[in-house]
Amino acid sequence: MTATINLENHPCFNVKVKGQFGRVHLPVAPKCNIQCNYCNRKYDCVNESRPGVTSTILSPAQAAVYMEKVLEKEPRISVAGIAGPGDPFANPEETLGTMRLLREKFPDLILCLATNGLNLKPEYIDEIAEIGVSHVTVTINAIDPEITRKVYRWVRHEKSVYQGLKGAKLLLERQLEAVKGLKAAGITVKINCIVMPGINDHHVVEVAKAMAELGADLFNAMAMYPTAETPFEGLTEPDAIMMAKIRKECEEYLPQMRHCTRCRADAVGLLGADQSEEFHGCLIACSKKVIPIEEKERPYVAVATVEGILVNQHLGQVDQFQIWQKTDQGFTLVEERLAPDRGSGFERWQKVANMLKDCRAILASSIGDNPKEILTKCGVLPVEMSGFIETGLQAVYEGSDLSKLKGKRQVAAGKVGECTGSGLGCG
């Protein structure tokens, strides 16, 4: 960790600096591994301020560019965090990739994460400690599984989904281990506990007591926000009297955070003086950009084309890719590469990603969800578009808005209906 980082300048953990320093939440983690009965994660809701809400999703590279632009306009930002809109460790590659980039590019930033703790494995704790993530918030709503089971509809761990008491016990076990591991790694830990009247309001002080015993540093009793289209939409939001009483009781065990603003997953600015609306246009613009990659790392772009002029093939129909490169004389066709055989599902897309590891993007008229996910994780940007190859190449190499390229999906080869688009065999 860089010696110039002043950890006292985290406004969420230190109320004394909340009017002097701000934070930015980078929405790079869309997937979640639990379903809370109070949570409805809607995107594109710029006027609503609550956890789980964001206007868009950023890739790690886009997040780094957005961070740079935010700091240019608001140098009082001292903290960069990831708080969703899902869970950071349901999206470990994106989360850790973002943290690494930020530490490299902005060594003086305080880095933090907010998680439910379910997938905060020891190896992830070791890695974030090495990167220099100094603050982690874990949301723990109960330490009694019988209460926990009322809060969550399901818990997904690895490839299995658990409900009821079994899911509650698993979640609690992983959360307690996460807090222990974080403290053993020397990381400052804040516990968020959502106060839900009739569900856990009588139990919050027990959570605070148990977390104090584990060495947590700060406790944030948060009033539940009744959200439409959730099982708890009919619950009454805790009033100020209830919250004051709960915080006073919890304060016997842990210092209390009383200045929480229930931030969005893309919040930016000072606490109490949020600038999310001001930065909204910048956030959206960054989410649409292809971030240029160093020429020596990924100099090429792969193209799905029938005749070499238009991008007009579904990824699943490709038998060979054209590989293009930008030169001083313009765009040049470098070679053609045979695609892996069709019909092998995920294995095929992993082979495609491996054979295109020197490509920064792939252009195709349509790309299924499964290949999109695999290609993205391997650093190959999937771009759906219709039109001239040169138009797509220019947009990729210049980092232009790719959303303008996308046209109606086409079937460029074979019969209509030949490809289902399932991603399991043909794309």
Secondary structure by P-SEA (a helix, b strand, c coil): cccccccccccccccccccccbbbbbcccccccccccccccccccccccccccccccccaaaaaaaaaaaaaacccccbbbbccccccccaaaaaaaaaaaaaaaccccccccccccccccaaaaaaaaaacccbbbbbbccccaaaaaaccccccccccccccaaaaaaaaaaaaaaaaaaaaabbbbbbbbbbbcccccccaaaaaaaaaaacccccccccccccccccccccccccaaaaaaaaaaaccccccccccccccccccccccccccccaaaaaaaaaacccccccccccbbbbbcccccccccccccccbbbbbbbccccccccccccccccccaaaaaaaaaaaaccccccccccccaaaaaaaaaacbbbbbbbccaaaaaaaaaaccccccccccccccccccccccccccccc
